[in-house]
């Protein structure tokens, strides 16, 4: 599985030739990432919650690829009123692109830019080819994290927000990774996009190294292998 970082919580997952785009917000950093929606066919759109920096580009994706399937909460699927949708809720699991995807709790808020209700926020566990990836979404530390490894097995990579202010900071995320998730590798997200979530990279790496957890702070457009 390949994962390309496109900013905030927007990642392009490529699995067996199928693509899953999480929380579409790629236009904001497109000049640096080089990502062009017209050049990459999207098969699935995976949404953690309704905030604008996670849903701003959903409509554009569906304009280019009307056969794409939205995966998200019933409220989010209903908001976009798209013909192809898989409406999960907390605890639900669906198999897409050959991967088993399970919705788990996150601690955040969720409403669309117009103020309409977006359901509850969530994260996802993605299990594929014997590997487990945790896409946390926007969240603070939640007690359920200590149960995730028992439910889903060892976590090969945890994608955690590290920007603080609206989510966990790097210090909190390092604690969550080491003490609750027992994850040895973290891909940071939700950082450096706006002034309130601009971080000191050296300090972030220090927090994780003290916990013996590898931290990757990807550049826009960077592709990682899981």
Secondary structure, DSSP 4 states (H G I P E B T S, - for coil): -EEEE-STT-EEEEETTEEEEES---GGGHHHH---GGGS---EEE-S---HHHHTTHHHHHHH-TT-EEEEEHHHHHHHT-SSEEEE-TT-EEEETTEEEEEEE--S--B-TTS-B----EEEEEEETTEEEEE--S----TTHHHHHHHH---SEEEEE-B-SSS-BHHHHHHIIIIII--SEEEEES-SSSGGG---HHHHHHHHHHTT-EEE-PPTT-EEE-
